[in-house]
Amino acid sequence: MPSHPRESDRAATGPVEPAPEDAVRPPHGDLPQPGPPPRPGAAHDQPGPDAAGPPPAEDEYTTAIQELEDRWRRALADLDNLRKRHARELERERAVERSRTAAAFLPVLDNLELALTHAAADPGALVEGIRAVRDQAVNVLELLGYPRHAETGVPFDPARHEVVGVVQDPAVEPGTVVEVLRPGYGDGDRQLRPAAVTVAKRE
């Protein structure tokens, strides 16, 4: 077995020559400490800094979906109940309005029956009775918001009049209502029907 030279031997042999530039030099820094070698796969035991946490449990998603479905069904039920309640209230309002209108015309029917009852005893009074009943019915319509229009001598208004005839009348201005054949009732958006009239034309 060869023996390593001692310091005295090195001094005796002369100065040590520097190692050539291409010689392999030992690495700088701390040398590895002795100990057992790392176990294979140990680097994979610890999670990295970017590792995500555990995924949420599947039952949490199921619970959230069931809650949303339950709220959706309750909203649909509330909407359906609201629609039904609105339909009932609308029908009730219509019934009340029909009843109010019919009750307003009951006195008109009573007076018509009274006029017919006395027609045989006094035929001359029948005309006056019918006229009174007519005026009463007109008053009822006006109270309901539908005033009567049967004016003559007024300018023709296409929003209130319907021309059913044209006549020549030099005594009035052209485009003037000469005769009302059928009265109109109501104004604007609340018009039941326009008045049927004849209008003077230009010569």
Number of C-alpha atoms within 10 A of each C-alpha: 3 4 5 7 8 9 9 8 10 11 10 9 9 8 8 8 6 6 9 7 7 6 7 8 8 7 7 6 6 6 8 6 6 6 6 6 6 8 7 7 7 8 10 8 7 8 10 9 6 6 8 8 7 6 6 8 8 8 9 10 11 10 11 11 12 12 12 11 12 11 12 12 12 12 12 11 12 12 12 12 12 12 12 12 12 12 12 12 12 12 12 12 12 12 12 12 12 12 11 12 14 11 11 16 14 12 15 19 13 11 17 17 12 14 21 14 12 14 15 11 10 10 12 11 14 19 12 12 18 16 12 16 19 15 12 16 18 17 15 18 17 14 11 13 15 19 18 18 17 17 15 15 15 13 16 20 14 10 11 18 23 19 17 13 14 17 16 14 15 11 7 15 17 19 18 19 26 24 18 21 14 16 15 23 21 20 17 9 6 11 15 15 16 23 25 20 25 22 29 23 17 12 8
